[in-house]
């Protein structure tokens, strides 16, 4: 059953992303499609991430193309914390509970919902970060601080990024300063 849908507009370059959140007795799922330029060529990526009822990532799928290059990624996380990318075990991710797809703001919802922070609380949320262009899955340190029911201070030191994320009641990012903003939802 669809719980929520959203359409984002990219701010740092042309692009859009449409996503929906689905809920079931087994857990949660986000499905979406992002279109944007990549190295001067059009890109189109479809994605799906499934989580258990506690918002812990179980698996993710990404397929589409970056310019003339077809891409297909299958990511899985076992209950013991082992991550795989296209069947190969990726080391160094045992502290990660969440999958972050680097090309979309959709996966920030996973950390926001799983952490369930109240105003004034903060938490580190290391994620398994998929870099589609490089074809890699690696550790990305992130930190969230709940400023209000609709805003979180977010930091990703690796990218020297920090900003106040505005979120919808469903947990989707409404405004991601300098990168994305909601158009419809």
N, C-alpha and C positions, 0 to 999 in steps of 0.2 A: 504494500500500500504506500503510495506517495505521501510523504509527510510535508515536504516543501520543495520548491523549485526556485532557481535564481538565474539571472542573466547578468554577466559582468562585461564591462568595457575595459579594455586595457588602456592604461594612461601613458606608459613610457614608449609605446609604439602602437600602430593599428592592431586590433585584435579583439576577439570576443571569446567568451566561455559560457556555455549553458550547462547547468548541473541540476540534478534532482537528488533528493534524499529519500530513501525507501526504508521502511521499518517492517520487521516480521518477528515472529516468535523466536527465530534463530538469532536475530541481531539486526544490524544496520548495513546499508549499502549506499554508496554514492556512485552515480553514473553521470558522465558528462562528455562534452566535446569542446576542445579548444582549437581556435584557428588564429594564427598570428604569423608574422614574418620571421624567418630564421635565416640569418646570413644572406639576406637579400632575396630569398625565395619563400613562397608560401609554405606553411606547415599546417597540418590537420592531425590532431591526436584525440582519439577516443580513449576514455579511461573508465575503470570501475574499481572500487575498493570495497571489500566487505570486512565487517567487524563483528565481534560477538556483542552480546547485550551490554557489556561494560565498556564498549568502544575500543577494545583492543583489536588492532589489525590482524586479520587472518590471511588475506590475500589481496593482490592487486593485479590488474591487467592494463596494459597500454598498447595500443596499436594505431597505426596510421602512417604518416610520412612527413619527412622534413625535406622539402624540396623534392628531388628525385629519389631520395633514399627511403625505402620502406623500413619501418621499425615495428618490432613486436617484443614486448617484455611481459614476462610472467613472474610475479613476485609472491613469495609465500613466507609466512612466519608460523613456526610451530608453537605449541603451548609452552614448550621449554625455552623459547626465545631464539631459536635458530632461524636465520633468514636465508632464503635462496633467491637467486636471480636466474631465470631460465634454467632451473634445476641445479645450478652450481651453488654450493654453500658459500656465503659471504661472511668472513670473520670480522670481528670487531664491532658487531651490532647487537650483542647480547643485552645491552642496557636499553635498547630501543623497543618501544611498544607500538609506535605509530609509523606509518608510511607517509612520506611527504613527496608528492609529485611536484618537482621544481617548476613546472610550467603553468600551474593553476593555483588559485587561492582556495580551491575546494577542500583540500586536505587539512587546512588549518582548523576546519570544523571538528576534525577528529580529536585533536589535542584539546580544543576548547571544551568539547563535550565530555571527554574522558577525565580531564582534570577537575571539572566542575568547581572551579574556584569561586569563593565568595569575595565580596568587596574587600580589598586590602591584602588578600592572599596572593602569593606568587609561587611559581614552581618552574624548575628546569624540566624541559621536555625534549631530550635527545631523540632524534628521529632517524629512520633509515631513509635517506634522501636519494631519489632517482634523478640522475642527470641524463636525460634522454639523448642529448647530442653526443655525450661521451660514452653512453651505454654502461654506466656504472651505478652502483648502489653503495653509498657510504654514509658515515656518521655526520650528522649536522646538529650542532648544539643550538638549542632554542630556549628562550625563556618567556614566560607569560606572567603578567601581573594584572589581576582583575581590578580595574579602576571603578567600574560600575557594572550594572547588569548588561549594559550595551557597549562597553569599551574595555579593551585590554592593551596594556603596554607590551609590545612584542619586540624581542631582540634576537637577531641572528648574527653573532659576531663574525662568523666566517665571511659574510658578505658586507660587513660593516653597516648593517641595516638595523635601525630602531625606529619604531613609529607606533602611534596610537591606532589600533585596529578598532573600527566601529563594527559591531556585529548585530545581526538580526536576532529575534527571540529564538529562532531555530538553531543558532550558532554559526550560520554562514557569515563570512566577512562582508560587511556592507561597503566599507571603505578601507582600502589598503593603501596608505599614503604613497603617492608617486607611482604606484603600480596598477591598481585595479579599483573600480568602483561599480556598485550595483546599478543596473539599469532597470531591472524588473525582478519581481520575486513574489 
